[in-house]
Structures are given as C-alpha cells and as structure tokens.
Amino acid sequence: MFAKNKKAWIYGLLFLIIAFGFFLRFYNIENTPPGVYPDEAANGDDALRANETGNYQWFYPNNTGREGLFMNLVALCFKLFGINVIALKLPAIIFGTLSILGTYLLTKELFKSSRMGLIAAFLYASSFWAINFSRISFRANMLPFVLVFSFYFLFRGLRTKRWWDFAIGGFIFGVGMHTYIAWRVAPAVLLFMLIFFALSRKNFFKEYWKSILLFLLFSIIAAFPMFLTFYQHPEYLETRSSAVSILSPEINHGHPILTFLKSFSLSLIKYTFVGDMNWRHNFPPYPLLDPLTGMAFLFGIVLSIKLFFQALRSRINKKIATIHLEQHAFLLLWFFLLLVPEFMTGEGNPHALRSIGTLPVVIILATFAFEYYIKKLESTSKSYKKNILTIILLVLLPIGIFNSLKYHVFWAQEELVATSFNKNVADIYHFVETLPKNQEKYIITSSNTLIKLPIYIFTSHDTTIKYFYPDELNKISPTDLSNSIFIFMEKDKKAINYIKTKYPQLTFEEKDYSLGSKFYILK
C-alpha cells in the first residue's frame, strides 16, 4: 500500500512536518520570547517610519546599519495586520517555516532520497536553534531561506539543464544581498564549487557556461539595488564588524594566530559541546543541538571529510570522477565558509546568530549520518528492513519532543531569558493598557536602550504617552499632575528623586511581575 501511494505518503508527511514546524514557531508568540529585544524594536521602528513617510529603503543606516528587505516586509505586515507583536515577528516565522521546505528540497536533490529530505525537514522543524531565531524579528532569519532555495534550484538546474532553474536560483541568491551581512561570504562557496563541478562532471564548463552566466546575471539583477545603494553611500559599508575583527590589534592584542585558533575552536564546539552563552540565542551552557542531532552532526561532518578526500584522491590518482566529490565539497565549503562571519569576529563567541548561515548544512550533515546508520541496519537483516520506519520514528520523535519542551517549557520560564528580552517593557505595556485613556503617561527609559520603540509598537500611537530619557527630565511639564503617571523602566534613583523633588505629592510604587520583571511608578 505504501509503495502504491509513495508520493502521497511523502507529501503528507512533509505537510505534517511543515505544519509542526509552523506551530512551534507561531504558538504563544505574543508571550514567548517574553518581550521585544531592542534590535527587534529598531526594525519595527524603521518599518513604522517607512509606512508613515513612504520612504522604503534598500538599506537602513540606524542601529549600525541593516539591509532593508526585512524591515520593508515588517512594514507590509504592519499595514496588513496592524501594529502588534505578531506582525513584527511574522516575517521571521514565515522565513523560518519555508526554510523547512527548502531543506527538504535541497537534501532530496543532493542525495536523490525523499527519506533523507524528510529527516532533514523534521530535524530543521524541531531544532531549538531554528525555532528560537524564527520567533525573533531579526533579518538574519532570511539567510537560511535564501541559501537552501538558491542552492536547490542550482543543483536542480544541473540535473534538468533547464534555464529557468538557473534563473530562479540566481535571482534568489542575489536577494541574499538584501538579507544579512553574513551572506556576503556565500558567493565564495559557489566560486570554489566551480572547481569541484569541473572535477566531478565531464566537460562542465563547455556544457554549462551559459547556465553559469545566466545564474550570475539574475544574481546581479536581484542584488543591483544594494550595489547601487553602496555606491551612492559608501559609508554604509563601514560596519561595526571591522572593529571587532580578530585581525584588529585591539582584539588580538598582538597574537592573531592564537586569537584565530581560540575563536575557531569556540565556533566549532557550540554545536555539540558548549553553546552560545547568550540567553537570547541559546539555552546556555548547552550546545545548539540536542544530544542525538549533535552526535549525528559530529559523525556526519567527519564522514563527509573522509568521503571528500577519498573522492578527491580517486579523481587525482585514478582519474575517476564521482558525485561524492561534488556533494561533500559543497557541504564542507558551505559549513566552513559560512562559519567565517563568526570565527573572524573576536567578540561574543560562540555566536549562534552570526553562524546562522550554517544552520541548514549542519542539519543536512546530521541527516547524512542518520541515513548512514539506517542503511547499515537495512543491510543487517530483513527484520530491521521491515521495521525501519519504526526505528526512524523512535529516534526522531524524542528529538522533536525534547526540543519542543526545551524551548516552550524550560527556556521560556527562565528569568535570564525575560531579562534578555526586556520583559518589563511588555509588562509596562500591559499596565499602560489598564490606565484611563485620557491619563498622561510619562515613560522614563533607560539611557542606553531603544525602550521607547517596543511600547510604541505595542500601544499603536497612544498620544497620551510621552517618552523621555533620564537626561530629558527637565522637559517634563504635566498639564494636570493629578491625572499623570510616571513610569520608570529601571530603578534609576537619580531620575526618581528628581521627579519626587519636583512633585513631592507623588507616591512611589514598585510593580513586580513574573520571571523577575519589575518597573517603577510615581503617581
């Protein structure tokens, strides 16, 4: 029965996996993460201003500069669904969910195996690392999507030789220029792959030179607006990354090699040993991958390196060209080159966000290891072969349950997570919503955050709210003190005493919410 309806079973399972992945990314999105991080708020603020002014930009220079596509998509969501947390995070959720499909398609195309595609899709759908970032409004969420789909159409084009596969793949690849700075390393993957395509395929350049030019042309067309923007504003290319590079004497302290080795080692161990220590990015100190996927990835990359060198040796010594050379060169180049934005930066490593471009290939390498052992079992005895689906489920289901609970139950209830995402801002919003609409609300923010912005997003242009940084308190002049309230994000004694001295009739109160969230009021 399964054999007769194999395609229907595959598509049905794929649909269920994608639906499961979407659920994990969308469920309780207004409360987990328990707040809006300032970088998310900055994206929302740019989107709001773009909608108000009609000035949608290819590059937004605020907040150290960011490619504009993600902010423009957030702006579209604000127009369609209103100014709220769901609309702010919806592009990240959508790209995170579509990347599940892209991982399936690419894995299936690379290894000609629907089973491997489904395993990879499930691992991606249920990965804590992938779930977490798909629920944060960061433009980096577009990078895995761009990589898996552009590479999928490229490899499909190599198989079908249809021009539109190369055109679509090239265009999606060029869109990467509008996503996240780490994409700028990705062209090196394809540049080096030209060598291995030529080694693996007879008369590669003679047969595919038009396709290569077509892929390049459509990439340039898609990326051209950003190229033009950088030409007109070369200062936009001066990002913070140069200041934290391991090549900087301020970072390496005169020991560039030792600094490189340390940074590279930290970048590698985060997958299976010690992870990103930032609570926004991970559940520290645990690695990014669950134990089973982590072991599979470790085995997968070692096996991939072994097969790559075996295939390369056969090609050089025996003139035997195999598809293994192309496959494993691609996976290894993708992994190590997209790791460059992390290990070439000497700050905050291990860093799950800077290395997000490696997320799909890490999943594919883990899938490769799982498939290796599945084939071993199938060849061992007929009983194993008959029960292989049960064995796969017994391995994968615990992974899905483990990561789901890890994110939605354990990580979500950590006080340090609430602090990392400024939960007290969300609590301030909920408190503000309980106040009379005509009451004047003065919100005194921290001097070093974009705290105004999340409240602005949450409260949808409430004109009774006025925002002040601590050094702006002399500008406060209530029209009716009895109908005014002062809300302090932090227990800034200097700011609180200034207002109390100016208006001694006010009383102080501390608001204490769940997960250690606090703010302070004078009324």
Beta strands, then each sheet from edge to edge (+ up, - down):
strand 1: 59-60
strand 2: 66-67
strand 3: 440-444
strand 4: 465-468
strand 5: 484-488
strand 6: 508-512
strand 7: 518-522
sheet 1: 1+ 2-
sheet 2: 4+ 3+ 5+ 7- 6+
end
